[in-house]
Amino acid sequence: MCADSAVLLPKLREPDESEAVRFGTHGLSYARLASVAGEVAARVGGAKRVAVWADAAPENCAALVGALCAGAAVVPLNPKLGERELEHIVTDSEPELVLGATGFSAPSALSHVPVFEVSVEVAGRELPEEPASDSDALIVYTSGTTGMPKGVVLSRKAIRSNLDAVARAWEWTATDVLVHALPLFHVHGLILGLLGPLRVGGTLRHLVRFEPAGVADQLAGSGTMLFGVPTMYRRLADDAERDPDIARALGRARLLVSGSAALPAVEHRRIARLTGQRVVERYGMSETIMNCGVRASGDRRPGYVGTPFGGVELILVDDSGSRITVSDDETVGEILVSGPNLFREYLNRPEDTRAAFTDGWFRTGDMATRAPDGYIRIVGRRATDMIGSGGFRVGAGEVENVLLEHEAVSEVAVTGEYDPDLGQRIVAWVVPGRAEVSERELVEHVVGLLSSHKRPREVRFVRELPRNELGKIQKGKLDREWGALHAFAG
């Protein structure tokens, strides 16, 4: 796959004038990126950990690459973090230096950390020798949905092996031009979306801000691949229905890839109808990078994330921890993962690290089924998406997909709430679309397509659903108080 598989970013060692990255209208060739990264690496020196203010900009891209080339563990910082979360991450990771673009003004949580402002106009220096193969590369902080964010420590080896496996599965080469507008402080946008194209020697076109017209412009030109999240694909489909040029541009892409959350089946079908393209889904998380995905030449069917990537072992276990051996696409189990893609540890949390593993297998907390051909179908998170109602186990995702098939439903989240008779009752939080719809109509819609025990016992109409930066619905915030504040007036 790469000229030297032990080198994280081989083309930077022998750079040319081909374009490496472009953020909006500002691009860097491989030669310029290597030069600026060399200057950054010299400034980083022997620092053990370095924070990078992860705005989507060429300077911050060079900062990330330079710190990696220096051998530091990089802590990408979300520029939109609140003061308390930022202070927690800085205190927890103890960076010796923070890197930002020229003019960067550090917030108070970073006031005690030396700042190095990165300019892409500097003459630059040669890159230092490649760091140790298994040294720490990134400390990516989780979204903190079940407490304060945890620092996930990822090694260079984990990133290298996983990116190579993904590249093989997607036939990803130096001729590809990747288009996306994902943030650079999560695995999706940072590892897959930035380090991925640089590892294969290709090009990244980062839009800085997501706009369907901007995506279409890139794909109508030299763009060959698009990475996005479901909310982005929904906006693309909405605009493609109004503008045939956007539909044609999407149809030109070699791969449309969706991740970070499940893409509803209704959106799969809509995009296929409008563009002639079927979206590729994949499944990953901070602790494992990418676990499985539909191959470029594989069957791109709605609701499935394909088979494990090369080197990744994936099993399903029942509530007792016993391995599920049937592949009937019905039996639900928790996903456990093993392989070189796994994280090293949660920073400063040895007990949490130990608790996350069972006999060397990482417990993802995600629930899924396996089809006879090995395709994995995610049905939800154990903590928030598996609902025990009336003696049955119901996957929230299955109910959500059916509700989204109703023309009056724009967005939906399904949760379980305590019920003295049922254990949990199924509650649907619905953002209505253009047509008027009643609670009874939606319940009957579900009963007509699924077993009656999977029907919502209550439908709450709201103006919007709470989401994080990647568009994932934050179900932990959905309670009666939140619903009252965001109730749909009709």
C-alpha positions in Angstrom: 0.0 0.0 0.0 2.7 2.5 1.0 6.3 2.9 0.0 7.4 2.2 3.6 4.7 0.8 5.8 6.6 1.7 9.0 6.5 5.4 8.1 3.2 7.0 9.0 3.1 9.5 6.1 5.6 8.2 3.4 5.0 10.9 0.8 6.2 13.6 3.1 9.6 11.9 3.2 9.9 12.4 -0.6 7.5 15.2 -1.3 6.6 16.7 -4.6 4.6 19.7 -5.8 1.3 17.8 -6.0 -1.5 19.2 -3.8 -1.7 17.5 -0.4 -4.5 19.5 1.3 -6.7 22.4 0.5 -8.9 24.2 3.1 -11.3 26.4 1.2 -9.2 28.3 -1.2 -5.9 27.8 0.7 -3.8 24.8 -0.5 -0.5 23.2 0.5 1.6 21.0 -1.8 3.3 18.0 -0.3 6.6 19.9 -0.5 5.2 22.9 1.3 3.5 20.8 3.9 6.7 18.8 4.6 8.6 22.1 4.9 6.2 23.7 7.4 5.8 20.4 9.3 9.6 20.3 9.7 9.6 23.8 11.2 6.8 22.7 13.6 8.7 19.5 14.5 11.8 21.5 15.3 9.8 23.8 17.7 8.1 20.8 19.3 11.5 19.2 19.9 11.3 16.4 22.5 7.9 17.4 24.0 6.0 14.4 25.1 2.5 15.9 24.5 1.4 18.8 22.4 -2.1 20.3 22.0 -3.3 21.6 18.6 -6.1 24.1 18.3 -8.0 22.1 15.6 -9.7 24.7 13.5 -10.0 23.6 9.8 -7.1 25.6 8.4 -3.8 24.7 6.6 -1.8 26.0 9.5 -3.4 23.7 12.0 -3.1 20.8 9.5 0.7 21.5 9.3 0.8 21.7 13.1 -0.8 18.3 13.5 1.5 16.7 11.0 4.6 18.4 12.3 3.9 17.4 15.9 3.3 13.8 14.8 6.6 13.8 12.8 8.3 15.1 16.0 7.1 12.0 17.9 4.8 13.9 20.3 1.4 12.6 21.3 -1.0 15.2 19.8 -4.1 16.3 21.7 -6.5 17.9 19.1 -8.7 20.6 20.8 -12.2 21.3 19.7 -12.4 25.1 19.3 -16.0 25.0 20.4 -15.3 23.4 23.8 -16.9 25.0 26.8 -14.5 26.4 29.5 -15.1 23.5 31.9 -14.5 20.7 29.3 -11.4 22.5 27.9 -10.0 23.0 31.4 -10.6 19.3 32.1 -8.8 18.1 28.9 -5.8 20.4 29.4 -5.5 19.4 33.1 -5.8 15.7 32.2 -3.4 15.7 29.2 -0.8 18.2 30.5 0.4 19.4 27.1 3.8 21.1 27.1 3.0 23.3 24.1 -0.1 24.4 22.2 0.0 25.0 18.5 -2.3 27.3 16.6 -2.4 29.4 13.5 -0.8 32.9 13.3 -2.8 35.2 15.5 -4.1 32.4 17.7 -5.4 33.7 21.1 -5.3 31.1 23.7 -8.3 30.8 26.0 -7.8 31.1 29.8 -7.6 27.3 30.2 -4.4 27.3 28.1 -3.0 30.5 29.6 -0.2 28.6 31.4 0.9 26.6 28.3 3.5 28.1 25.9 2.0 28.9 22.5 3.7 28.4 19.1 2.0 30.2 16.2 2.3 28.3 12.9 2.7 30.0 9.6 2.6 28.3 6.3 4.9 31.0 4.9 8.0 30.0 6.8 11.1 28.6 4.9 10.9 25.5 7.0 13.2 22.6 7.8 13.7 19.0 7.0 11.6 16.5 8.9 13.3 14.6 11.7 13.7 10.9 11.7 10.6 8.8 11.9 9.5 8.3 15.5 9.3 4.9 17.1 6.9 2.6 15.4 4.6 1.9 18.4 4.9 5.3 20.1 1.8 7.3 21.1 0.4 9.4 18.2 -2.9 10.9 19.3 -4.9 11.5 22.4 -8.5 11.9 21.2 -11.1 12.8 23.9 -14.5 11.2 23.9 -17.6 13.2 23.7 -18.3 12.8 27.4 -21.9 11.5 27.1 -21.4 9.4 30.3 -19.2 11.7 32.3 -16.3 14.0 31.7 -14.4 13.2 28.4 -11.8 10.5 28.5 -8.5 10.7 26.7 -8.2 7.8 24.2 -4.5 7.0 23.5 -3.9 5.8 20.0 -0.5 4.5 18.8 1.1 5.2 15.4 1.0 1.4 14.7 -2.8 1.4 15.3 -3.4 4.3 12.9 -1.1 2.9 10.2 -2.5 -0.6 10.2 -6.1 0.5 10.2 -5.7 3.1 7.5 -4.0 0.5 5.3 -6.9 -1.9 5.9 -9.5 0.8 5.0 -7.5 1.8 1.9 -7.5 -1.8 0.7 -11.3 -2.2 1.3 -12.1 1.0 -0.5 -9.5 0.7 -3.2 -8.2 4.1 -2.0 -5.1 5.3 -3.9 -3.0 8.4 -4.5 -5.2 9.3 -7.5 -8.2 9.9 -5.2 -9.3 13.4 -4.1 -11.2 13.2 -0.8 -13.9 15.9 -0.1 -15.3 16.6 3.3 -16.2 19.2 5.9 -15.7 17.1 9.1 -14.0 18.5 12.3 -10.4 17.7 12.8 -10.7 16.7 16.5 -12.4 13.3 16.1 -11.4 10.0 14.5 -13.7 10.5 11.5 -12.3 13.8 10.3 -8.8 13.6 11.7 -7.6 10.1 11.2 -9.8 8.9 8.4 -10.3 12.3 6.8 -6.9 13.9 7.1 -4.2 11.3 7.8 -6.0 8.9 5.4 -5.4 10.8 2.2 -1.9 11.8 3.3 -1.0 8.2 4.0 -2.0 7.0 0.6 -0.4 10.1 -1.0 -3.6 11.5 -2.3 -5.4 14.9 -1.8 -7.8 16.3 0.8 -10.2 19.1 -0.2 -11.7 20.4 3.1 -14.6 22.7 2.6 -14.1 24.4 6.0 -17.9 24.8 6.2 -20.4 22.3 4.9 -22.5 23.5 2.1 -24.2 21.1 -0.5 -23.3 23.5 -3.3 -19.6 23.4 -2.2 -19.6 19.6 -2.1 -21.2 19.5 -5.6 -18.5 21.9 -7.0 -15.7 19.6 -5.8 -17.3 16.4 -7.0 -18.1 17.9 -10.3 -14.4 18.7 -10.6 -11.6 16.4 -9.5 -13.2 15.1 -6.2 -13.6 11.3 -6.2 -14.7 10.5 -2.6 -17.0 12.1 -0.1 -17.0 11.5 3.7 -20.0 12.8 5.6 -22.4 12.1 8.5 -26.2 11.4 8.1 -27.2 15.0 8.7 -25.0 16.1 5.8 -26.3 13.5 3.5 -29.9 14.5 4.4 -29.1 18.1 3.4 -27.4 16.9 0.2 -30.5 14.9 -0.7 -32.8 17.8 0.1 -30.8 20.1 -2.2 -30.4 17.4 -4.9 -34.2 17.1 -5.1 -34.3 20.8 -6.0 -31.1 21.0 -8.1 -30.3 18.4 -10.7 -26.7 19.7 -10.9 -26.1 18.6 -7.3 -27.6 15.2 -8.0 -25.4 14.7 -11.0 -22.3 15.8 -9.1 -23.0 13.3 -6.3 -23.5 10.6 -8.9 -19.9 11.2 -10.3 -18.2 10.3 -7.0 -16.4 7.0 -6.8 -17.5 6.6 -3.2 -20.0 8.3 -0.9 -19.1 7.2 2.6 -21.3 7.9 5.7 -20.3 7.3 9.3 -20.4 8.5 13.0 -24.1 7.5 13.2 -26.5 5.2 11.3 -27.7 6.6 7.9 -31.5 6.0 7.9 -32.7 3.6 5.3 -35.0 6.2 3.8 -32.1 8.5 3.1 -30.1 5.6 1.5 -33.0 5.0 -0.9 -33.5 8.7 -1.6 -29.8 9.3 -2.5 -29.8 6.2 -4.7 -32.9 7.4 -6.5 -31.6 10.9 -7.0 -27.9 10.1 -7.9 -27.7 6.5 -8.9 -25.1 6.1 -6.2 -25.5 3.9 -3.1 -23.8 5.1 0.1 -21.1 3.1 1.8 -21.4 2.8 5.5 -18.7 2.0 8.0 -18.5 1.5 11.8 -15.8 2.9 14.1 -15.2 4.7 17.3 -12.5 6.6 19.1 -11.1 3.5 20.9 -10.9 1.3 17.8 -10.6 3.7 14.8 -12.5 1.8 12.0 -13.9 -1.7 12.8 -15.8 -2.7 9.7 -17.2 -1.3 6.5 -18.8 -2.1 3.2 -16.2 -2.7 0.5 -16.0 -0.5 -2.6 -17.1 -3.5 -4.7 -19.5 -4.8 -2.0 -23.2 -4.8 -1.6 -24.2 -1.4 -0.4 -27.5 -2.2 1.4 -29.2 0.1 3.8 -28.7 -0.5 7.5 -25.5 -2.5 7.3 -21.9 -1.6 8.0 -20.3 -4.5 6.1 -17.7 -6.9 7.4 -14.6 -6.3 9.6 -11.6 -4.6 8.0 -8.4 -6.5 7.6 -6.7 -7.3 10.9 -9.9 -6.6 12.9 -11.6 -9.4 14.8 -15.2 -8.9 15.7 -17.6 -11.1 17.7 -21.0 -10.8 19.2 -21.8 -11.9 22.8 -25.0 -12.3 24.7 -25.8 -10.8 28.2 -23.9 -13.6 29.9 -20.8 -12.9 27.8 -21.1 -16.1 25.8 -20.2 -15.9 22.1 -23.1 -15.8 19.6 -22.3 -18.2 16.8 -25.5 -17.9 14.7 -25.6 -15.5 11.8 -29.4 -15.1 11.4 -29.6 -11.3 11.3 -32.0 -11.6 14.2 -30.0 -12.5 17.3 -28.7 -9.3 19.0 -25.5 -9.2 20.9 -22.8 -6.8 22.0 -19.9 -6.1 19.7 -16.5 -7.0 21.0 -13.4 -6.1 19.0 -9.8 -7.2 19.0 -6.9 -6.3 16.7 -4.0 -3.9 16.1 -6.5 -1.0 15.7 -7.3 -0.9 19.4 -6.3 2.0 21.6 -3.6 1.7 24.2 -5.4 3.1 27.2 -7.6 5.8 28.6 -5.2 8.4 29.8 -4.8 8.5 33.6 -7.7 6.0 34.0 -6.3 2.5 34.6 -9.5 1.2 36.2 -11.6 2.4 33.2 -9.1 0.8 30.8 -9.3 -2.5 32.6 -13.1 -2.4 32.7 -13.3 -1.8 29.0 -11.7 -5.2 28.2 -12.8 -8.8 28.6 -10.0 -11.4 28.0 -8.3 -9.0 25.6 -11.5 -8.1 23.7 -12.7 -4.4 23.8 -16.3 -4.1 24.8 -17.8 -1.5 22.5 -21.2 -1.1 24.1 -22.8 -1.3 20.7 -25.4 -3.9 19.9 -25.7 -5.6 16.5 -26.8 -8.6 14.5 -24.8 -10.6 12.0 -26.4 -11.6 8.6 -25.6 -15.0 6.9 -23.1 -13.3 4.6 -21.3 -11.7 7.6 -22.6 -8.2 7.3 -23.0 -6.4 10.6 -26.2 -4.4 11.4 -25.9 -2.0 14.3 -29.1 -1.8 16.3 -28.0 0.7 18.9 -26.0 1.4 22.1 -26.5 -1.0 25.0 -26.9 2.0 27.4 -29.3 4.1 25.4 -30.8 2.1 22.5 -31.7 -1.3 23.9 -35.2 -1.0 25.4 -36.6 -3.8 27.7 -40.4 -3.4 27.2 -42.9 -6.1 28.3 -40.3 -8.8 28.4 -39.0 -8.0 24.9 -35.7 -6.4 23.9 -36.3 -3.7 21.3 -33.6 -1.9 19.3 -34.4 1.8 19.1 -32.8 2.0 15.7 -35.3 -0.4 14.1 -38.2 1.7 15.3 -36.5 5.0 14.2 -36.0 3.7 10.7 -39.6 2.7 10.3 -40.8 6.1 11.6 -38.6 7.8 9.2 -40.3 6.1 6.4 -43.5 8.1 7.2 -43.6 11.2 5.0 -44.5 13.4 7.9 -41.5 12.5 10.0 -38.4 14.7 9.4 -36.2 13.5 12.3 -36.8 11.0 15.1 -35.1 9.6 18.2 -36.5 6.6 20.2 -35.8 6.2 23.9 -37.0 4.0 26.8 -38.5 5.4 29.9 -39.3 3.7 33.2 -42.8 2.1 33.3 -44.2 0.2 36.3 -45.9 -2.4 34.1 -43.6 -2.8 31.1 -40.3 -2.1 32.7 -39.6 0.5 30.0 -42.0 2.1 27.6 -41.0 3.1 24.1 -41.0 6.9 23.5 -40.6 8.5 20.1 -39.3 12.0 19.9 -40.4 13.3 16.5 -39.5 16.4 14.5 -42.5 16.7 12.1 -42.0 17.4 8.4 -44.3 19.3 6.1 -47.4 17.2 6.5 -49.6 17.2 9.6 -49.6 13.9 11.5 -51.1 12.6 14.8 -49.6 10.4 17.5 -52.1 7.7 16.6 -51.2 7.7 13.0 -47.5 7.2 13.7 -48.2 4.4 16.2 -50.3 2.6 13.7 -47.6 3.1 11.0 -45.1 1.3 13.3 -47.6 -1.5 14.1 -48.3 -2.0 10.4 -44.6 -2.7 9.7 -43.2 -4.1 13.0 -44.4 -6.4 15.8 -46.9 -4.6 18.0 -44.6 -4.7 21.1 -42.2 -2.4 19.2 -44.8 0.4 18.9 -44.2 3.7 20.7 -46.3 4.1 23.8 -45.9 7.8 23.6 -45.0 10.3 20.8 -43.6 13.7 21.7 -43.4 16.3 18.9 -40.4 18.6 19.2 -38.8 21.4 17.1 -35.4 19.8 17.1 -33.2 17.0 18.5 -30.1 17.7 20.6 -26.9 16.8 18.6 -23.2 17.0 19.0 -20.6 18.3 16.5 -20.8 15.2 14.4 -24.6 15.2 14.2 -25.1 12.3 16.7 -28.3 12.6 18.6 -27.6 13.1 22.3 -30.3 10.9 23.8 -29.2 11.5 27.3 -30.6 15.0 27.1 -34.1 13.8 26.1 -36.4 14.0 29.1 -39.7 15.6 29.8 -38.1 18.9 30.8 -36.2 19.1 27.5 -39.3 18.1 25.6 -41.3 20.9 27.2 -38.7 23.5 26.3 -38.5 22.3 22.7 -42.1 21.2 22.1 -43.4 21.6 18.6 -46.2 24.2 18.6 -48.0 22.8 15.5 
